[in-house]
Amino acid sequence: MKIGLVNEYFPPFAPGGAEWSNLALAKALAKRHDVFVITPNYGAAASETVDGVHIRRFPSPIKLKAGQLTVPLRYLTGVGFGQRVGRAVRETAVSHQLDILHVQNKYSLPGAWWGSRGMDLPIVQSIRDTSMVCPTGQCLIEYDPTHSQCTQFSYWWRSCLPLYLQRYIRPQNRKRAQFSLLRQQLHLRWQRAILRRVDGVVGVSNGILTVYHNSGIKTGRRTAAIYNIPPEPTQFSAEKLTQIRKKYTLSQAPLVLYVGKLSPGKGSQVLADAAKQVADSVTGNVQFVFIGQGDVQSPGPFVRLLGRLPHDDVQALYHLADMVVIPSSTPEAFSRVGLEAMAAGKPLIGTQVGGTPEQIENGRNGLLVPRKDPGALAQAIRTLLQNPALRMQMGAAGLERVKTTFSPAKSISALETFYQQLIQEKAGEYVTGQ
């Protein structure tokens, strides 16, 4: 097959785990198919082939400088971005005779839909997060993770938006942020309207599809849950790990690792609060290492806030960790952090929302706890701290799980079958004139 993958960001421009998942998907598909990535050019080669993946970067008026992770949201929600995506999609589809188009991100969907109109080309949309349910996500933190009112504009305006502005935005910037979020909400209406019309939707877990279903959001004619491609198991020499430990001045004490944005939705403050309970109740030292940008109130010197780190350093830190925690308050679709931790042979502690229970088999490769419960989280951490043999057992089970349950071969086979079904159905419509 000739497959087009549409991405808002693609490595080397990777503000989050989704971009690395997209890269892994593209590489895995390219082993058996012709894969063309269509993505904005934020400052790289216009065209290149990497590991068999043909990357086509269309012109972007905005470039990312060193240290910048994302472009302004007003750019992604603007008409100009949609037009650029549409032109790039049409040019690539025509010149390479694409068989199917798989849109990986929500802001690219309107442009990709417009660019492929009138073509016998099935469109698939990935669902990787809850942002098409609620762009600010506060209802998903405060109330039931599948709150039925999350998709209603009036509810968002009077409840979610004020909470978001209070928690995330400085007072002097709130009016500007409010306007930007209103624009995002209007763009979201467009996204949802198109989501109902695409040929297929791929959710990266059953959990995230359940959130959409319970929120009343209609998706394409066919829907499938297909897990992200996991990373290859990583290995680091003892010398390299010693260098990383010295680089970040980490002690030999047990290390509890968190990787991700520091925000209420990710549950980083819940973990910090749990860290205080653990530090006050265990014998000996323990260090909690947070990797990521954002704000969290540190309860003591046992918490280390390292900020955003190079990707390779993060991978090495997994190997130095004794456990990895995913304390999310909002439903994680399918945590990249969880996959990376399992690939490093580390036990997981996560919350019982979204796709996390599909990653963690409670008591086998990790422990599940209620969301927003520092006490329960602290108890789970203490359980693993006090039982090194259990940590080793769970870490080994996680490594086996990432090789079998979440193997690339399984995900690629399921995706190929899904693609073929959509291609055949589209061809039938074309022949019958439906």
Residue pairs with C-beta under 8 A, 6 or more apart in sequence:
1 33
1 34
1 99
1 100
1 416
1 419
1 420
1 423
2 33
2 34
2 36
2 96
2 97
2 98
2 99
2 100
3 29
3 33
3 34
3 35
3 36
3 98
3 99
3 100
3 102
3 419
4 36
4 38
4 89
4 92
4 93
4 96
4 98
4 100
4 101
4 102
5 22
5 25
5 26
5 29
5 35
5 36
5 37
5 38
5 102
5 104
6 38
6 39
6 85
6 89
6 101
6 102
6 103
6 104
6 105
6 108
6 112
7 19
7 22
7 37
7 38
7 39
7 104
7 105
7 108
8 39
8 40
8 76
8 104
8 105
8 107
8 108
9 15
9 18
9 19
9 39
9 40
9 42
9 70
9 105
10 19
10 22
10 23
10 37
10 39
10 55
11 19
11 20
11 23
12 44
13 19
13 39
13 42
13 43
13 44
13 64
14 20
14 23
14 311
15 69
15 70
16 261
16 336
17 260
17 335
17 336
17 337
18 104
18 105
18 128
18 129
18 336
20 231
20 311
20 336
21 128
21 204
21 228
21 229
21 336
22 37
22 104
23 53
24 228
24 229
24 230
24 231
24 408
25 228
25 229
26 35
26 37
26 53
27 51
27 52
27 53
27 229
28 229
28 408
28 411
28 412
29 35
29 412
29 415
30 51
30 52
30 53
31 52
32 412
32 416
34 54
34 96
35 52
35 53
35 54
36 54
36 55
36 56
36 92
36 96
36 98
37 53
37 54
37 55
37 56
38 56
38 58
38 85
38 88
38 89
38 92
39 55
39 56
39 57
39 58
40 57
40 58
40 60
40 71
40 81
40 84
41 57
41 58
41 59
41 60
42 60
42 62
42 63
42 64
42 71
43 63
43 64
43 65
44 57
45 55
45 57
46 56
46 57
46 59
47 54
47 55
47 56
47 57
48 55
49 55
56 88
56 92
58 84
58 85
58 87
58 88
59 84
60 71
60 84
61 80
62 71
62 72
62 75
64 70
64 71
69 308
73 180
73 183
73 184
74 180
74 183
75 81
76 107
77 107
77 183
77 184
77 187
81 107
81 111
82 110
82 111
82 114
83 111
83 114
84 111
85 108
85 110
85 111
85 112
85 115
86 111
86 112
86 114
86 115
87 115
88 115
89 101
89 111
89 112
89 115
89 116
90 115
90 116
90 119
92 98
93 101
93 115
93 116
93 119
93 121
98 121
99 121
99 419
99 423
100 121
100 122
100 123
100 124
100 419
100 422
100 423
101 112
101 116
101 121
101 122
101 123
101 124
102 123
102 124
102 125
102 126
102 202
102 419
103 109
103 112
103 123
103 124
103 125
103 126
103 198
104 126
104 128
105 126
105 128
106 125
106 131
106 132
106 191
107 187
107 191
109 125
109 191
109 194
109 195
109 198
110 187
110 190
110 191
110 194
112 123
113 123
113 194
113 197
113 198
116 123
120 426
120 427
120 430
121 426
122 199
122 200
122 419
122 422
122 423
122 425
122 426
123 198
123 199
123 200
124 198
124 199
124 200
124 201
124 202
124 220
124 418
124 419
124 422
125 195
125 198
125 200
125 201
125 202
125 219
125 220
126 201
126 202
126 203
126 204
127 201
127 202
127 203
127 204
127 208
127 209
127 212
127 219
127 333
128 204
128 208
128 333
128 334
129 208
129 333
130 137
130 140
130 208
130 211
130 330
130 331
130 333
130 354
131 137
131 188
132 188
132 191
132 192
132 195
132 212
132 217
133 140
133 150
133 151
133 211
133 212
133 215
133 217
134 140
134 150
134 151
134 156
134 160
135 156
135 181
135 184
135 185
135 188
136 156
136 160
136 161
136 163
136 164
136 181
137 160
137 164
137 265
137 330
138 159
138 160
138 161
138 163
138 164
138 167
139 147
139 149
139 150
139 155
139 156
139 159
139 160
140 147
140 150
140 265
140 329
140 330
140 331
141 264
141 265
141 329
141 330
141 372
142 163
145 211
145 330
145 331
145 353
145 354
145 371
146 210
146 211
146 214
146 215
146 331
147 215
148 214
148 215
148 216
149 155
150 156
150 160
150 215
151 192
151 215
151 216
151 217
153 185
156 185
161 178
161 181
164 181
165 174
165 177
165 178
167 264
168 263
169 177
192 217
192 218
195 201
195 217
195 218
195 219
195 220
196 218
196 219
196 220
197 220
198 219
198 220
199 220
199 221
199 222
199 422
199 425
199 426
200 220
200 221
200 222
200 223
200 224
200 418
200 421
200 422
201 209
201 219
201 220
201 222
201 223
201 224
202 223
202 224
202 225
202 226
202 415
202 418
203 209
203 212
203 223
203 224
203 225
203 226
203 333
204 225
204 226
204 227
204 228
204 333
204 334
204 355
205 225
205 227
205 333
205 334
205 354
205 355
205 358
206 225
206 355
206 358
207 331
207 332
207 333
207 334
207 353
207 354
207 355
207 356
207 357
207 358
208 331
208 333
208 334
208 354
208 355
209 219
209 223
209 225
211 331
211 354
212 219
221 425
222 418
222 421
222 422
222 425
224 414
224 418
226 411
226 414
226 415
226 418
227 334
227 358
227 406
227 410
227 411
228 334
228 336
228 339
228 406
228 411
229 408
229 411
229 412
230 339
230 342
230 343
230 402
230 406
230 407
230 408
231 339
231 340
231 343
232 343
233 343
233 344
233 345
233 399
233 402
233 403
234 315
234 318
234 319
234 343
234 344
236 244
236 315
236 316
236 319
240 316
241 316
241 319
241 320
244 250
244 313
244 316
244 317
244 320
245 320
247 313
248 289
248 304
248 306
248 313
248 317
250 287
250 289
250 304
250 320
251 285
251 287
253 284
253 285
253 286
253 287
254 284
254 285
254 286
254 287
254 322
254 385
255 286
255 287
255 288
255 289
255 320
255 321
255 322
256 275
256 278
256 286
256 287
256 288
256 289
256 321
256 322
256 323
256 325
256 381
256 385
257 289
257 291
257 317
257 318
257 320
257 321
257 323
257 324
257 325
257 341
257 346
258 268
258 271
258 288
258 289
258 290
258 291
258 292
258 324
258 325
258 327
259 291
259 292
259 314
259 317
259 324
259 337
259 340
260 266
260 268
260 291
260 292
260 326
260 337
261 268
261 292
261 293
261 294
262 268
262 269
262 290
262 292
262 293
262 294
262 295
262 296
262 305
263 294
263 295
264 329
265 328
265 329
265 330
266 292
266 294
266 327
266 328
266 329
266 330
267 326
267 327
267 328
267 329
267 351
267 371
267 372
268 290
268 292
268 294
268 296
268 327
269 296
269 297
270 327
270 329
270 371
270 372
270 373
270 374
270 377
271 288
271 290
271 325
271 327
271 374
271 377
272 288
272 290
272 296
272 297
272 298
272 299
272 303
273 299
273 374
274 327
274 374
274 375
274 377
274 378
274 381
275 288
275 299
275 300
275 302
275 303
275 378
275 381
276 299
276 300
277 374
277 375
277 378
278 286
278 288
278 378
278 381
278 382
278 385
279 286
279 299
279 300
279 302
281 378
281 382
282 382
282 385
282 386
285 302
286 302
286 385
287 302
287 303
287 304
288 302
288 303
288 304
289 304
289 306
289 317
289 321
290 296
290 303
290 304
290 305
290 306
291 306
291 307
291 308
291 309
291 314
291 317
292 307
292 308
293 307
293 308
296 305
298 305
309 317
314 340
315 340
315 344
318 324
318 340
318 341
318 343
318 344
318 346
319 344
319 346
321 341
321 344
321 346
322 346
322 384
322 385
322 391
323 346
323 347
323 348
323 349
323 381
323 384
323 385
323 391
324 337
324 338
324 341
324 346
324 347
324 348
324 349
325 348
325 349
325 350
325 377
325 381
326 332
326 335
326 337
326 338
326 348
326 349
326 350
326 351
326 356
327 349
327 350
327 351
327 371
327 377
328 335
328 350
328 351
328 353
328 354
328 356
328 371
329 351
329 353
329 371
329 372
330 353
330 354
331 353
331 354
331 355
332 338
332 350
332 351
332 353
332 354
332 355
332 356
333 354
333 355
334 354
334 355
334 358
334 359
335 350
335 355
335 356
335 359
338 348
338 350
338 356
338 359
338 360
339 359
339 402
339 406
341 348
341 398
342 348
342 359
342 365
342 398
342 399
342 401
342 402
342 406
343 399
343 402
344 399
345 395
345 396
345 398
345 399
346 395
346 398
347 365
347 366
347 367
347 384
347 390
347 391
347 394
347 395
347 398
348 359
348 360
348 365
348 366
348 367
348 394
348 398
349 360
349 366
349 367
349 368
349 369
349 377
349 380
349 381
349 384
350 356
350 357
350 359
350 360
350 366
350 367
350 368
350 369
351 368
351 369
351 370
351 371
352 368
352 369
352 370
352 371
353 371
356 368
357 368
359 366
359 406
360 366
360 367
360 368
361 397
361 401
362 368
364 394
364 397
364 401
365 394
365 395
365 397
365 398
365 401
366 394
366 398
367 380
367 383
367 384
369 376
369 377
369 379
369 380
370 376
383 390
384 390
384 391
384 394
428 434
